[in-house]
Amino acid sequence: MDIDKAKAALKTAAEITEKNRHAFEGGFPAPASEKGVYPKIENDDWTAGFYTGLMWMFYEHTGRDLFRETAEGHLISFRDRLDRRVAVDHHDMGFIYGLSCEAAYKLTGNHLAKETALLAADNLKGRFQEKGNFFQAWGQIGDRSEYRLIIDCLLNLPLLYWAAEVTGDPSYRELAEKHFSTTRGTVIRENFSTCHTYYFDPQTGAPLRGATKQGYSDTSTWSRGQAWAVYGLMLNYIYLKDLSVIPQWKGVTDYFIAHLPGDFAAYWDFHFHDGPEPRDSSASAIAVCGILEAYRQGVCGKEYLEKAYAILESLIDNYAAKAEEGGILKHSTYGRLLGEGIDEFTLWGDYFYTEALMRIVYPEWKTYW
Ligand code: GLY
């Protein structure tokens, strides 16, 4: 990997974020841009934490107070959101509160931030379903039509491992482990492709069927879901050190790599291999983070590392925005069939691409997960 190239890419990403930040004062960027420009929204979506997380990474990278002050300025809004229960009745507490408040506590010792992140962990705990042993992702608790887990939730579990560590209360970790085990046993198919969501019987807890929400079909493989597995399995491995995760991780990672097109930027669903369907560059950025973490954990060889480097170099060369643009990583897709954020910037695409660069430029860097 060309470190100078990664450093230059990180510099451009920081410049973009610094230049655009005035547009979001008193609010946050929307999950996805519209024609290359992020609309400004309230702190009411699952993606707000990525923006604050970007600020924390650029603060660590540049040492400049403007990034720290912007991130710290968000903290009161995250607390207010929980207190007023604004769009918090879902599972995405790790994405929202891990990268904002937990990160603030880890970097600065901010006690309000710690307390807020713990409240978010409690909120996630409240979505645990004993019948089925999983965190219900969306909807009213117990609603039959939403009695399911989703693969993305693997990345919300680190908030619970952290909560168990700082409080000494093992229940956070116990529930996370149960959900992790249920997820591994359902959404990963025999050939190591994945399905997005999995339904359970609310009466008996029996696993019922896989289904997609953002993918092409119930039997296809949504590329970002596969990437959530690549990174999510490894993030859970960090805390659990369960060796049985490793072959599963290799399986889902090999599947992801084998289904990439020539320039390594995933199509939005692996049903597509070529042609004009949009890419989801964010899926590739997420998977790079997962592979770099696996190498750091000593559970994969150099051949995986080389692949992560190749994917990241292609993202830098072909998908990174220029300093004057409205976001960091181009050609990401939120929900193709839902008509949301198609071939746009996405906040998580920007976040995971930047996280991958931070991992390369600072090999000892501690992530916020
Ligand atoms: N976690 C929601 C998504 O990946 O779009």
Boltz pocket constraint, residues with backbone or C-beta under 6 A from the ligand:
constraints:
  - pocket:
      binder: B
      contacts: [[A, 152], [A, 214], [A, 224], [A, 334]]
      max_distance: 6.0
